């Protein structure tokens, strides 16, 4: 299965990509202390520690979406801001922002399954990655959550890509990489930042963004909880 995505590009054009392979890179903090902090954050909600870091989870490409609402089962899900690298049909790399939305209740049983059962929202715009390579570490990454439908958005995560392992390093370490490069029509979510305060928690809506000076890649989405039945 695949996902057909369309991104607005800085030149006013549109990038159409049929993603056939999708990967979530986890535990990608550059600072081992930050990795341990995130492990502790998730351990607080029952998530077991990873077998190695970073760790790459294959997910169904069809989970990638640019919709503004996703459906989840139950109320124990949440998202997080992540840089996302897209390899188009020619193998050229693009940067966008997305959310690794995850079922936190299931995560305590299986991290891989918890990622597979939730859609992964992505922005509707992307930037060519090559011109950004020399200043990637300075790009900002942030998320904001709306915990209830009628509540304001509040800061949830904030930092820069310097806190995440270099994207080229993550790409080269991916199990699908060929000669250190992502194959064409591949998308990889590249990890996230610690929560500012209050711990990992569910939210009604989330907004994620990457900033490069005055310009932003952003996406906001809400969740619609389906009933849990047995």
HELIX and SHEET records of a PDB file:
HELIX    1   1 UNK A   32  UNK A   43  1                                  12    
HELIX    2   2 UNK A   61  UNK A   63  5                                   3    
HELIX    3   3 UNK A  104  UNK A  107  1                                   4    
HELIX    4   4 UNK A  111  UNK A  116  1                                   6    
HELIX    5   5 UNK A  130  UNK A  138  5                                   9    
HELIX    6   6 UNK A  161  UNK A  163  5                                   3    
HELIX    7   7 UNK A  167  UNK A  173  1                                   7    
SHEET    1   A 2 UNK A   3  UNK A   8  0                                        
SHEET    2   A 2 UNK A  14  UNK A  19 -1                                        
SHEET    1   B 6 UNK A  55  UNK A  59  0                                        
SHEET    2   B 6 UNK A  21  UNK A  26 -1                                        
SHEET    3   B 6 UNK A 186  UNK A 189  1                                        
SHEET    4   B 6 UNK A  81  UNK A  87 -1                                        
SHEET    5   B 6 UNK A  93  UNK A  99 -1                                        
SHEET    6   B 6 UNK A 127  UNK A 128 -1                                        
SHEET    1   C 2 UNK A  64  UNK A  65  0                                        
SHEET    2   C 2 UNK A 120  UNK A 121  1                                        
SHEET    1   D 5 UNK A  69  UNK A  73  0                                        
SHEET    2   D 5 UNK A 215  UNK A 226  1                                        
SHEET    3   D 5 UNK A 205  UNK A 212 -1                                        
SHEET    4   D 5 UNK A 140  UNK A 146 -1                                        
SHEET    5   D 5 UNK A 154  UNK A 160 -1                                        
SHEET    1   E 2 UNK A  77  UNK A  78  0                                        
SHEET    2   E 2 UNK A 102  UNK A 103 -1                                        
END                                                                             
